[in-house]
Amino acid sequence: MLRIADPQIRFGRFDGAGRILFPVWMAWTLSMSKIPILWMSIVPETLWAIAQWLPLRRG
């Protein structure tokens, strides 16, 4: 919500860091639980994190 109300690169980086930590946490859960359905969340979340970070890298 903060990024929508006040779009700053700093807020985008915080959001991007959270977006990267989420699939890392899911990958850790996958390694511990061996539930393959988690891949259905890990892959899109990782791709979305990359897409979100690319504009920030140019800025």
CHARMM internal coordinates of N, CA and C (Angstrom, degrees):
IC EDIT
DIST 1 N 1 CA 1.4411
DIST 1 CA 1 C 1.5301
ANGL 1 N 1 CA 1 C 110.20
DIST 1 C 2 N 1.3088
ANGL 1 CA 1 C 2 N 115.72
DIHE 1 N 1 CA 1 C 2 N -38.19
DIST 2 N 2 CA 1.4655
ANGL 1 C 2 N 2 CA 119.91
DIHE 1 CA 1 C 2 N 2 CA -179.13
DIST 2 CA 2 C 1.5239
ANGL 2 N 2 CA 2 C 111.28
DIHE 1 C 2 N 2 CA 2 C -64.55
DIST 2 C 3 N 1.3181
ANGL 2 CA 2 C 3 N 116.93
DIHE 2 N 2 CA 2 C 3 N -40.06
DIST 3 N 3 CA 1.4669
ANGL 2 C 3 N 3 CA 119.62
DIHE 2 CA 2 C 3 N 3 CA 179.16
DIST 3 CA 3 C 1.5092
ANGL 3 N 3 CA 3 C 112.12
DIHE 2 C 3 N 3 CA 3 C -64.73
DIST 3 C 4 N 1.3060
ANGL 3 CA 3 C 4 N 117.81
DIHE 3 N 3 CA 3 C 4 N -31.75
DIST 4 N 4 CA 1.4647
ANGL 3 C 4 N 4 CA 121.11
DIHE 3 CA 3 C 4 N 4 CA 178.81
DIST 4 CA 4 C 1.5208
ANGL 4 N 4 CA 4 C 109.88
DIHE 3 C 4 N 4 CA 4 C -73.83
DIST 4 C 5 N 1.3190
ANGL 4 CA 4 C 5 N 116.64
DIHE 4 N 4 CA 4 C 5 N -42.80
DIST 5 N 5 CA 1.4612
ANGL 4 C 5 N 5 CA 120.80
DIHE 4 CA 4 C 5 N 5 CA -177.84
DIST 5 CA 5 C 1.5276
ANGL 5 N 5 CA 5 C 112.22
DIHE 4 C 5 N 5 CA 5 C -72.44
DIST 5 C 6 N 1.3304
ANGL 5 CA 5 C 6 N 117.37
DIHE 5 N 5 CA 5 C 6 N -35.49
DIST 6 N 6 CA 1.4601
ANGL 5 C 6 N 6 CA 121.58
DIHE 5 CA 5 C 6 N 6 CA -176.52
DIST 6 CA 6 C 1.5240
ANGL 6 N 6 CA 6 C 109.32
DIHE 5 C 6 N 6 CA 6 C -142.47
DIST 6 C 7 N 1.3423
ANGL 6 CA 6 C 7 N 117.69
DIHE 6 N 6 CA 6 C 7 N 81.13
DIST 7 N 7 CA 1.4643
ANGL 6 C 7 N 7 CA 120.25
DIHE 6 CA 6 C 7 N 7 CA -174.62
DIST 7 CA 7 C 1.5317
ANGL 7 N 7 CA 7 C 112.58
DIHE 6 C 7 N 7 CA 7 C -71.62
DIST 7 C 8 N 1.3067
ANGL 7 CA 7 C 8 N 115.20
DIHE 7 N 7 CA 7 C 8 N 102.54
DIST 8 N 8 CA 1.4543
ANGL 7 C 8 N 8 CA 121.86
DIHE 7 CA 7 C 8 N 8 CA 176.27
DIST 8 CA 8 C 1.5199
ANGL 8 N 8 CA 8 C 108.72
DIHE 7 C 8 N 8 CA 8 C -123.74
DIST 8 C 9 N 1.3228
ANGL 8 CA 8 C 9 N 116.45
DIHE 8 N 8 CA 8 C 9 N 151.58
DIST 9 N 9 CA 1.4621
ANGL 8 C 9 N 9 CA 120.65
DIHE 8 CA 8 C 9 N 9 CA 179.47
DIST 9 CA 9 C 1.5245
ANGL 9 N 9 CA 9 C 110.20
DIHE 8 C 9 N 9 CA 9 C -60.15
DIST 9 C 10 N 1.3076
ANGL 9 CA 9 C 10 N 116.93
DIHE 9 N 9 CA 9 C 10 N -37.51
DIST 10 N 10 CA 1.4715
ANGL 9 C 10 N 10 CA 120.99
DIHE 9 CA 9 C 10 N 10 CA -179.29
DIST 10 CA 10 C 1.5276
ANGL 10 N 10 CA 10 C 110.84
DIHE 9 C 10 N 10 CA 10 C -59.13
DIST 10 C 11 N 1.3392
ANGL 10 CA 10 C 11 N 116.74
DIHE 10 N 10 CA 10 C 11 N -45.03
DIST 11 N 11 CA 1.4665
ANGL 10 C 11 N 11 CA 120.06
DIHE 10 CA 10 C 11 N 11 CA 179.43
DIST 11 CA 11 C 1.5271
ANGL 11 N 11 CA 11 C 110.69
DIHE 10 C 11 N 11 CA 11 C -67.49
DIST 11 C 12 N 1.3277
ANGL 11 CA 11 C 12 N 116.33
DIHE 11 N 11 CA 11 C 12 N -34.92
DIST 12 N 12 CA 1.4598
ANGL 11 C 12 N 12 CA 119.90
DIHE 11 CA 11 C 12 N 12 CA 176.98
DIST 12 CA 12 C 1.5136
ANGL 12 N 12 CA 12 C 111.92
DIHE 11 C 12 N 12 CA 12 C -64.21
DIST 12 C 13 N 1.3123
ANGL 12 CA 12 C 13 N 116.20
DIHE 12 N 12 CA 12 C 13 N -36.16
DIST 13 N 13 CA 1.4723
ANGL 12 C 13 N 13 CA 119.25
DIHE 12 CA 12 C 13 N 13 CA 178.31
DIST 13 CA 13 C 1.5177
ANGL 13 N 13 CA 13 C 111.74
DIHE 12 C 13 N 13 CA 13 C -68.63
DIST 13 C 14 N 1.3241
ANGL 13 CA 13 C 14 N 117.16
DIHE 13 N 13 CA 13 C 14 N -39.59
DIST 14 N 14 CA 1.4756
ANGL 13 C 14 N 14 CA 119.67
DIHE 13 CA 13 C 14 N 14 CA 176.03
DIST 14 CA 14 C 1.5258
ANGL 14 N 14 CA 14 C 110.40
DIHE 13 C 14 N 14 CA 14 C -62.79
DIST 14 C 15 N 1.3226
ANGL 14 CA 14 C 15 N 116.20
DIHE 14 N 14 CA 14 C 15 N -43.64
DIST 15 N 15 CA 1.4558
ANGL 14 C 15 N 15 CA 120.83
DIHE 14 CA 14 C 15 N 15 CA 179.04
DIST 15 CA 15 C 1.5293
ANGL 15 N 15 CA 15 C 110.16
DIHE 14 C 15 N 15 CA 15 C -64.34
DIST 15 C 16 N 1.3244
ANGL 15 CA 15 C 16 N 116.28
DIHE 15 N 15 CA 15 C 16 N -40.93
DIST 16 N 16 CA 1.4598
ANGL 15 C 16 N 16 CA 120.57
DIHE 15 CA 15 C 16 N 16 CA 178.63
DIST 16 CA 16 C 1.5163
ANGL 16 N 16 CA 16 C 112.59
DIHE 15 C 16 N 16 CA 16 C -64.92
DIST 16 C 17 N 1.3200
ANGL 16 CA 16 C 17 N 116.65
DIHE 16 N 16 CA 16 C 17 N -38.75
DIST 17 N 17 CA 1.4695
ANGL 16 C 17 N 17 CA 120.09
DIHE 16 CA 16 C 17 N 17 CA 177.36
DIST 17 CA 17 C 1.5218
ANGL 17 N 17 CA 17 C 110.49
DIHE 16 C 17 N 17 CA 17 C -63.59
DIST 17 C 18 N 1.3064
ANGL 17 CA 17 C 18 N 116.65
DIHE 17 N 17 CA 17 C 18 N -42.32
DIST 18 N 18 CA 1.4622
ANGL 17 C 18 N 18 CA 120.21
DIHE 17 CA 17 C 18 N 18 CA 176.33
DIST 18 CA 18 C 1.5157
ANGL 18 N 18 CA 18 C 111.62
DIHE 17 C 18 N 18 CA 18 C -64.35
DIST 18 C 19 N 1.3288
ANGL 18 CA 18 C 19 N 115.34
DIHE 18 N 18 CA 18 C 19 N -37.43
DIST 19 N 19 CA 1.4662
ANGL 18 C 19 N 19 CA 120.57
DIHE 18 CA 18 C 19 N 19 CA 179.67
DIST 19 CA 19 C 1.5273
ANGL 19 N 19 CA 19 C 110.38
DIHE 18 C 19 N 19 CA 19 C -66.68
DIST 19 C 20 N 1.3300
ANGL 19 CA 19 C 20 N 118.26
DIHE 19 N 19 CA 19 C 20 N -32.72
DIST 20 N 20 CA 1.4678
ANGL 19 C 20 N 20 CA 121.52
DIHE 19 CA 19 C 20 N 20 CA 177.76
DIST 20 CA 20 C 1.5305
ANGL 20 N 20 CA 20 C 111.16
DIHE 19 C 20 N 20 CA 20 C -77.04
DIST 20 C 21 N 1.3221
ANGL 20 CA 20 C 21 N 116.57
DIHE 20 N 20 CA 20 C 21 N -38.82
DIST 21 N 21 CA 1.4654
ANGL 20 C 21 N 21 CA 119.92
DIHE 20 CA 20 C 21 N 21 CA -178.74
DIST 21 CA 21 C 1.5302
ANGL 21 N 21 CA 21 C 112.20
DIHE 20 C 21 N 21 CA 21 C -66.22
DIST 21 C 22 N 1.3230
ANGL 21 CA 21 C 22 N 117.07
DIHE 21 N 21 CA 21 C 22 N -31.02
DIST 22 N 22 CA 1.4657
ANGL 21 C 22 N 22 CA 119.90
DIHE 21 CA 21 C 22 N 22 CA -177.80
DIST 22 CA 22 C 1.5357
ANGL 22 N 22 CA 22 C 111.94
DIHE 21 C 22 N 22 CA 22 C -63.82
DIST 22 C 23 N 1.3449
ANGL 22 CA 22 C 23 N 120.61
DIHE 22 N 22 CA 22 C 23 N -51.27
DIST 23 N 23 CA 1.4749
ANGL 22 C 23 N 23 CA 117.52
DIHE 22 CA 22 C 23 N 23 CA 177.37
DIST 23 CA 23 C 1.5280
ANGL 23 N 23 CA 23 C 113.45
DIHE 22 C 23 N 23 CA 23 C -67.71
DIST 23 C 24 N 1.3408
ANGL 23 CA 23 C 24 N 117.48
DIHE 23 N 23 CA 23 C 24 N -26.66
DIST 24 N 24 CA 1.4628
ANGL 23 C 24 N 24 CA 119.32
DIHE 23 CA 23 C 24 N 24 CA 175.28
DIST 24 CA 24 C 1.5236
ANGL 24 N 24 CA 24 C 109.71
DIHE 23 C 24 N 24 CA 24 C -64.68
DIST 24 C 25 N 1.3120
ANGL 24 CA 24 C 25 N 116.02
DIHE 24 N 24 CA 24 C 25 N -43.16
DIST 25 N 25 CA 1.4618
ANGL 24 C 25 N 25 CA 120.88
DIHE 24 CA 24 C 25 N 25 CA 177.65
DIST 25 CA 25 C 1.5305
ANGL 25 N 25 CA 25 C 110.69
DIHE 24 C 25 N 25 CA 25 C -63.75
DIST 25 C 26 N 1.3339
ANGL 25 CA 25 C 26 N 116.85
DIHE 25 N 25 CA 25 C 26 N -40.80
DIST 26 N 26 CA 1.4675
ANGL 25 C 26 N 26 CA 119.68
DIHE 25 CA 25 C 26 N 26 CA 178.55
DIST 26 CA 26 C 1.5248
ANGL 26 N 26 CA 26 C 111.02
DIHE 25 C 26 N 26 CA 26 C -66.88
DIST 26 C 27 N 1.3393
ANGL 26 CA 26 C 27 N 117.65
DIHE 26 N 26 CA 26 C 27 N -36.41
DIST 27 N 27 CA 1.4677
ANGL 26 C 27 N 27 CA 120.31
DIHE 26 CA 26 C 27 N 27 CA 177.84
DIST 27 CA 27 C 1.5285
ANGL 27 N 27 CA 27 C 110.29
DIHE 26 C 27 N 27 CA 27 C -65.81
DIST 27 C 28 N 1.3261
ANGL 27 CA 27 C 28 N 116.49
DIHE 27 N 27 CA 27 C 28 N -38.65
DIST 28 N 28 CA 1.4653
ANGL 27 C 28 N 28 CA 119.64
DIHE 27 CA 27 C 28 N 28 CA 176.43
DIST 28 CA 28 C 1.5337
ANGL 28 N 28 CA 28 C 109.75
DIHE 27 C 28 N 28 CA 28 C -62.82
DIST 28 C 29 N 1.3310
ANGL 28 CA 28 C 29 N 116.06
DIHE 28 N 28 CA 28 C 29 N -43.63
DIST 29 N 29 CA 1.4636
ANGL 28 C 29 N 29 CA 120.20
DIHE 28 CA 28 C 29 N 29 CA 177.90
DIST 29 CA 29 C 1.5226
ANGL 29 N 29 CA 29 C 110.58
DIHE 28 C 29 N 29 CA 29 C -61.24
DIST 29 C 30 N 1.3265
ANGL 29 CA 29 C 30 N 117.16
DIHE 29 N 29 CA 29 C 30 N -41.01
DIST 30 N 30 CA 1.4612
ANGL 29 C 30 N 30 CA 121.42
DIHE 29 CA 29 C 30 N 30 CA 177.33
DIST 30 CA 30 C 1.5226
ANGL 30 N 30 CA 30 C 110.73
DIHE 29 C 30 N 30 CA 30 C -61.08
DIST 30 C 31 N 1.3173
ANGL 30 CA 30 C 31 N 117.23
DIHE 30 N 30 CA 30 C 31 N -41.41
DIST 31 N 31 CA 1.4648
ANGL 30 C 31 N 31 CA 119.72
DIHE 30 CA 30 C 31 N 31 CA -179.47
DIST 31 CA 31 C 1.5251
ANGL 31 N 31 CA 31 C 111.92
DIHE 30 C 31 N 31 CA 31 C -66.86
DIST 31 C 32 N 1.3169
ANGL 31 CA 31 C 32 N 116.42
DIHE 31 N 31 CA 31 C 32 N -30.05
DIST 32 N 32 CA 1.4632
ANGL 31 C 32 N 32 CA 119.88
DIHE 31 CA 31 C 32 N 32 CA -179.85
DIST 32 CA 32 C 1.5286
ANGL 32 N 32 CA 32 C 112.93
DIHE 31 C 32 N 32 CA 32 C -84.85
DIST 32 C 33 N 1.3261
ANGL 32 CA 32 C 33 N 116.89
DIHE 32 N 32 CA 32 C 33 N -34.97
DIST 33 N 33 CA 1.4594
ANGL 32 C 33 N 33 CA 119.63
DIHE 32 CA 32 C 33 N 33 CA -172.69
DIST 33 CA 33 C 1.5229
ANGL 33 N 33 CA 33 C 114.00
DIHE 32 C 33 N 33 CA 33 C -102.64
DIST 33 C 34 N 1.3207
ANGL 33 CA 33 C 34 N 117.33
DIHE 33 N 33 CA 33 C 34 N -21.24
DIST 34 N 34 CA 1.4708
ANGL 33 C 34 N 34 CA 122.25
DIHE 33 CA 33 C 34 N 34 CA -178.72
DIST 34 CA 34 C 1.5301
ANGL 34 N 34 CA 34 C 112.35
DIHE 33 C 34 N 34 CA 34 C 59.61
DIST 34 C 35 N 1.3278
ANGL 34 CA 34 C 35 N 117.01
DIHE 34 N 34 CA 34 C 35 N 36.29
DIST 35 N 35 CA 1.4566
ANGL 34 C 35 N 35 CA 121.76
DIHE 34 CA 34 C 35 N 35 CA 177.27
DIST 35 CA 35 C 1.5320
ANGL 35 N 35 CA 35 C 107.38
DIHE 34 C 35 N 35 CA 35 C -95.86
DIST 35 C 36 N 1.3301
ANGL 35 CA 35 C 36 N 118.42
DIHE 35 N 35 CA 35 C 36 N 104.38
DIST 36 N 36 CA 1.4655
ANGL 35 C 36 N 36 CA 120.63
DIHE 35 CA 35 C 36 N 36 CA -172.24
DIST 36 CA 36 C 1.5282
ANGL 36 N 36 CA 36 C 114.64
DIHE 35 C 36 N 36 CA 36 C -66.49
DIST 36 C 37 N 1.2993
ANGL 36 CA 36 C 37 N 118.06
DIHE 36 N 36 CA 36 C 37 N -18.19
DIST 37 N 37 CA 1.4680
ANGL 36 C 37 N 37 CA 119.71
DIHE 36 CA 36 C 37 N 37 CA -179.35
DIST 37 CA 37 C 1.5380
ANGL 37 N 37 CA 37 C 111.35
DIHE 36 C 37 N 37 CA 37 C -66.27
DIST 37 C 38 N 1.3127
ANGL 37 CA 37 C 38 N 117.09
DIHE 37 N 37 CA 37 C 38 N -17.44
DIST 38 N 38 CA 1.4669
ANGL 37 C 38 N 38 CA 120.13
DIHE 37 CA 37 C 38 N 38 CA 177.44
DIST 38 CA 38 C 1.5254
ANGL 38 N 38 CA 38 C 112.02
DIHE 37 C 38 N 38 CA 38 C -63.27
DIST 38 C 39 N 1.3398
ANGL 38 CA 38 C 39 N 117.05
DIHE 38 N 38 CA 38 C 39 N -24.52
DIST 39 N 39 CA 1.4602
ANGL 38 C 39 N 39 CA 119.59
DIHE 38 CA 38 C 39 N 39 CA 177.40
DIST 39 CA 39 C 1.5276
ANGL 39 N 39 CA 39 C 111.25
DIHE 38 C 39 N 39 CA 39 C -58.80
DIST 39 C 40 N 1.3282
ANGL 39 CA 39 C 40 N 116.40
DIHE 39 N 39 CA 39 C 40 N -28.95
DIST 40 N 40 CA 1.4724
ANGL 39 C 40 N 40 CA 120.35
DIHE 39 CA 39 C 40 N 40 CA 179.94
DIST 40 CA 40 C 1.5256
ANGL 40 N 40 CA 40 C 111.42
DIHE 39 C 40 N 40 CA 40 C -66.63
DIST 40 C 41 N 1.3043
ANGL 40 CA 40 C 41 N 118.40
DIHE 40 N 40 CA 40 C 41 N -18.84
DIST 41 N 41 CA 1.4634
ANGL 40 C 41 N 41 CA 122.15
DIHE 40 CA 40 C 41 N 41 CA 176.17
DIST 41 CA 41 C 1.5212
ANGL 41 N 41 CA 41 C 111.91
DIHE 40 C 41 N 41 CA 41 C -102.81
DIST 41 C 42 N 1.3129
ANGL 41 CA 41 C 42 N 116.84
DIHE 41 N 41 CA 41 C 42 N -34.76
DIST 42 N 42 CA 1.4664
ANGL 41 C 42 N 42 CA 120.34
DIHE 41 CA 41 C 42 N 42 CA -176.33
DIST 42 CA 42 C 1.5272
ANGL 42 N 42 CA 42 C 111.22
DIHE 41 C 42 N 42 CA 42 C -65.34
DIST 42 C 43 N 1.3150
ANGL 42 CA 42 C 43 N 116.80
DIHE 42 N 42 CA 42 C 43 N -46.54
DIST 43 N 43 CA 1.4690
ANGL 42 C 43 N 43 CA 120.17
DIHE 42 CA 42 C 43 N 43 CA -176.46
DIST 43 CA 43 C 1.5237
ANGL 43 N 43 CA 43 C 112.08
DIHE 42 C 43 N 43 CA 43 C -62.84
DIST 43 C 44 N 1.3458
ANGL 43 CA 43 C 44 N 119.75
DIHE 43 N 43 CA 43 C 44 N -52.58
DIST 44 N 44 CA 1.4708
ANGL 43 C 44 N 44 CA 118.28
DIHE 43 CA 43 C 44 N 44 CA 179.64
DIST 44 CA 44 C 1.5305
ANGL 44 N 44 CA 44 C 113.16
DIHE 43 C 44 N 44 CA 44 C -63.65
DIST 44 C 45 N 1.3148
ANGL 44 CA 44 C 45 N 117.66
DIHE 44 N 44 CA 44 C 45 N -38.17
DIST 45 N 45 CA 1.4614
ANGL 44 C 45 N 45 CA 120.01
DIHE 44 CA 44 C 45 N 45 CA 179.29
DIST 45 CA 45 C 1.5304
ANGL 45 N 45 CA 45 C 111.26
DIHE 44 C 45 N 45 CA 45 C -64.47
DIST 45 C 46 N 1.3235
ANGL 45 CA 45 C 46 N 117.10
DIHE 45 N 45 CA 45 C 46 N -38.97
DIST 46 N 46 CA 1.4585
ANGL 45 C 46 N 46 CA 120.49
DIHE 45 CA 45 C 46 N 46 CA 178.01
DIST 46 CA 46 C 1.5296
ANGL 46 N 46 CA 46 C 110.89
DIHE 45 C 46 N 46 CA 46 C -66.64
DIST 46 C 47 N 1.3247
ANGL 46 CA 46 C 47 N 116.64
DIHE 46 N 46 CA 46 C 47 N -43.16
DIST 47 N 47 CA 1.4630
ANGL 46 C 47 N 47 CA 119.81
DIHE 46 CA 46 C 47 N 47 CA 177.70
DIST 47 CA 47 C 1.5238
ANGL 47 N 47 CA 47 C 111.45
DIHE 46 C 47 N 47 CA 47 C -63.58
DIST 47 C 48 N 1.3159
ANGL 47 CA 47 C 48 N 116.56
DIHE 47 N 47 CA 47 C 48 N -39.84
DIST 48 N 48 CA 1.4600
ANGL 47 C 48 N 48 CA 120.30
DIHE 47 CA 47 C 48 N 48 CA 178.45
DIST 48 CA 48 C 1.5310
ANGL 48 N 48 CA 48 C 110.55
DIHE 47 C 48 N 48 CA 48 C -66.36
DIST 48 C 49 N 1.3115
ANGL 48 CA 48 C 49 N 117.98
DIHE 48 N 48 CA 48 C 49 N -37.21
DIST 49 N 49 CA 1.4690
ANGL 48 C 49 N 49 CA 121.47
DIHE 48 CA 48 C 49 N 49 CA 177.69
DIST 49 CA 49 C 1.5283
ANGL 49 N 49 CA 49 C 110.34
DIHE 48 C 49 N 49 CA 49 C -64.13
DIST 49 C 50 N 1.3216
ANGL 49 CA 49 C 50 N 116.88
DIHE 49 N 49 CA 49 C 50 N -42.02
DIST 50 N 50 CA 1.4680
ANGL 49 C 50 N 50 CA 120.33
DIHE 49 CA 49 C 50 N 50 CA 177.85
DIST 50 CA 50 C 1.5236
ANGL 50 N 50 CA 50 C 110.11
DIHE 49 C 50 N 50 CA 50 C -64.01
DIST 50 C 51 N 1.3189
ANGL 50 CA 50 C 51 N 116.88
DIHE 50 N 50 CA 50 C 51 N -45.24
DIST 51 N 51 CA 1.4654
ANGL 50 C 51 N 51 CA 120.44
DIHE 50 CA 50 C 51 N 51 CA 179.03
DIST 51 CA 51 C 1.5197
ANGL 51 N 51 CA 51 C 111.85
DIHE 50 C 51 N 51 CA 51 C -62.25
DIST 51 C 52 N 1.3040
ANGL 51 CA 51 C 52 N 116.96
DIHE 51 N 51 CA 51 C 52 N -33.70
DIST 52 N 52 CA 1.4516
ANGL 51 C 52 N 52 CA 121.02
DIHE 51 CA 51 C 52 N 52 CA -179.61
DIST 52 CA 52 C 1.5264
ANGL 52 N 52 CA 52 C 111.47
DIHE 51 C 52 N 52 CA 52 C -75.38
DIST 52 C 53 N 1.3204
ANGL 52 CA 52 C 53 N 118.09
DIHE 52 N 52 CA 52 C 53 N -33.44
DIST 53 N 53 CA 1.4598
ANGL 52 C 53 N 53 CA 121.18
DIHE 52 CA 52 C 53 N 53 CA -178.12
DIST 53 CA 53 C 1.5203
ANGL 53 N 53 CA 53 C 114.06
DIHE 52 C 53 N 53 CA 53 C -81.12
DIST 53 C 54 N 1.3350
ANGL 53 CA 53 C 54 N 118.41
DIHE 53 N 53 CA 53 C 54 N -25.39
DIST 54 N 54 CA 1.4570
ANGL 53 C 54 N 54 CA 120.49
DIHE 53 CA 53 C 54 N 54 CA -176.91
DIST 54 CA 54 C 1.5252
ANGL 54 N 54 CA 54 C 113.56
DIHE 53 C 54 N 54 CA 54 C -58.04
DIST 54 C 55 N 1.3364
ANGL 54 CA 54 C 55 N 120.51
DIHE 54 N 54 CA 54 C 55 N -46.52
DIST 55 N 55 CA 1.4738
ANGL 54 C 55 N 55 CA 118.77
DIHE 54 CA 54 C 55 N 55 CA 177.88
DIST 55 CA 55 C 1.5322
ANGL 55 N 55 CA 55 C 112.48
DIHE 54 C 55 N 55 CA 55 C -65.61
DIST 55 C 56 N 1.3106
ANGL 55 CA 55 C 56 N 118.05
DIHE 55 N 55 CA 55 C 56 N -29.50
DIST 56 N 56 CA 1.4627
ANGL 55 C 56 N 56 CA 120.61
DIHE 55 CA 55 C 56 N 56 CA -179.42
DIST 56 CA 56 C 1.5190
ANGL 56 N 56 CA 56 C 111.44
DIHE 55 C 56 N 56 CA 56 C -71.89
DIST 56 C 57 N 1.2989
ANGL 56 CA 56 C 57 N 116.54
DIHE 56 N 56 CA 56 C 57 N -29.98
DIST 57 N 57 CA 1.4557
ANGL 56 C 57 N 57 CA 119.91
DIHE 56 CA 56 C 57 N 57 CA 179.62
DIST 57 CA 57 C 1.5218
ANGL 57 N 57 CA 57 C 111.59
DIHE 56 C 57 N 57 CA 57 C -68.09
DIST 57 C 58 N 1.3214
ANGL 57 CA 57 C 58 N 117.25
DIHE 57 N 57 CA 57 C 58 N -33.79
DIST 58 N 58 CA 1.4619
ANGL 57 C 58 N 58 CA 121.49
DIHE 57 CA 57 C 58 N 58 CA 179.23
DIST 58 CA 58 C 1.5173
ANGL 58 N 58 CA 58 C 112.16
DIHE 57 C 58 N 58 CA 58 C -76.02
DIST 58 C 59 N 1.3510
ANGL 58 CA 58 C 59 N 116.58
DIHE 58 N 58 CA 58 C 59 N -21.82
DIST 59 N 59 CA 1.4633
ANGL 58 C 59 N 59 CA 120.80
DIHE 58 CA 58 C 59 N 59 CA -173.61
DIST 59 CA 59 C 1.4810
ANGL 59 N 59 CA 59 C 116.23
DIHE 58 C 59 N 59 CA 59 C -77.99
END
COOR INIT
IC SEED 1 N 1 CA 1 C
IC BUILD
